[in-house]
Amino acid sequence: MPNWDSIFRSRGHVFEESHTDMPAIIDLFKKHDIVRVLDAGCGTGRHLVYLAEQGFEVYGFDSSPHAVEMAMSWL
């Protein structure tokens, strides 16, 4: 398993664009009145940022402390 903390420290935002399925996920969340989202393994926060921009209350955690710091800064 890769050491993501080392990867994020050396490369920064490895992923910046949200996954192409996110608009469909947003539609599904809205259909079911979901307003709060937990992103397990959020990395540097690409999906947290996208979801927050869509009006969701977002939370995330990751095994990489550096990635979490980057996510908080990006948010």
C-alpha positions in Angstrom: 0.0 0.0 0.0 1.4 3.4 -0.9 2.5 5.8 1.8 0.0 8.6 0.9 1.4 11.0 3.5 4.8 10.9 1.7 3.1 11.2 -1.7 1.1 14.2 -0.7 4.1 15.9 0.9 6.2 15.5 -2.2 3.6 15.9 -5.0 0.9 18.1 -3.3 -2.5 17.8 -4.8 -2.3 14.5 -6.6 -5.9 14.8 -7.7 -7.6 18.2 -8.2 -10.6 17.5 -10.4 -13.6 15.7 -8.9 -14.5 12.3 -10.3 -16.7 12.5 -13.4 -19.5 10.6 -11.6 -19.9 13.4 -9.0 -22.8 15.2 -10.8 -24.8 11.9 -10.8 -23.9 11.5 -7.1 -25.1 15.0 -6.4 -28.4 14.2 -8.1 -28.8 11.1 -6.0 -28.0 12.9 -2.8 -30.5 15.6 -3.5 -33.2 13.1 -4.5 -32.8 11.5 -1.0 -32.5 14.9 0.8 -28.9 14.2 1.9 -27.3 17.4 3.2 -24.3 16.1 5.2 -21.5 14.0 3.6 -18.6 12.2 5.1 -15.7 11.5 2.7 -13.6 8.6 4.1 -10.2 8.8 2.6 -10.7 12.4 1.4 -7.1 12.9 0.4 -6.5 16.6 -0.2 -10.2 17.3 -0.5 -11.2 17.4 -4.1 -14.6 15.9 -3.5 -15.1 17.9 -0.2 -14.6 21.1 -2.1 -16.9 20.1 -4.9 -19.6 19.0 -2.5 -19.3 22.1 -0.4 -19.6 24.3 -3.6 -22.9 22.4 -4.2 -24.2 23.4 -0.7 -23.5 20.2 1.2 -22.2 20.2 4.8 -18.9 18.2 4.4 -16.6 16.2 6.6 -13.6 14.2 5.7 -10.8 12.2 7.1 -7.7 10.5 5.7 -4.7 8.5 7.0 -2.4 11.3 5.7 -2.2 14.2 8.2 -0.6 16.3 5.5 -3.5 15.7 3.1 -6.0 16.7 5.8 -4.1 19.9 6.3 -4.2 20.6 2.6 -7.9 19.8 2.4 -8.7 22.2 5.3 -6.7 24.9 3.6 -8.4 24.3 0.2 -11.8 24.5 1.9 
